[in-house]
Structures are given as C-alpha cells and as structure tokens.
Amino acid sequence: MRWRSPGGPGCWTQSAEPGPAGRLFGLWLFPLGLLAYRSAMFPRPLGIILMLGTIAYLFDVLVQFLAPELAETMSPLVVVSVTLSEVSMLAYLLVKGVKTSRPADTPTAVERELVET
C-alpha cells in the first residue's frame, strides 16, 4: 500500500493499490519452498505448497494487468491459496518444529540427569 496526499498538505490517506513491490511480494515463497523441498528438515509437500503460493501471486499480478475486471473475481481464490501456503509453513514450524538429528554419542538431557544422580 502506498501513502498519497489527496489534496492538501498534511492530509495523507492510504491507497489500496499495491505498488510494484507489493505485486511481486510473493516471489520470496519460491526459494523458501525450493529449500524446504530439497531439505530433509521439512516435508516435501510443504515445499510444493510454498512454491504454488508463488504461482498464485504471479497469477494475481497477471490478472490485474491483463484483465482488471476479473481481478475482483479471482482475488478470493488467490488469497485462499496464498494464505494456505504461508500459514502451512507457520503452523508446521510452530507445531512440529524442524527435524534435526543429533550425533549418536551426545546424551539427552534425561540421560545427563541420570548420570549426575
């Protein structure tokens, strides 16, 4: 969203029209999805969902430029798909966390406590 002055100085309103950066905001989801897909730390479907979110963002940009009258109709579909992709990553990290492997010779906290007592 951009800030613009509707007339007088000191009178600013927020425009609902996104700027170039806002239109291409979703491009960051593709490298994130690709890293999640190739990594063993996240499930592969999560990476695919993130990459599909990028496609939804780009589709929205194309519709806004090529067929602005369809943008209102297509907007709810884009919002749902983008929200699904971003919230799925957030939910996975909050609920499951990242799969990490620890070396076999490193004792767990419980094992260290048993040794100390």
Secondary structure by P-SEA (a helix, b strand, c coil): cbbbbcccccbbbbbccccccccccaaaaaaaaaaaaacccccaaaaaaaaaaaaaaaaaaaaacccccccccaaaaaaaaaaaaaaaaaaaaaccccccccccccccaaaaaaaac
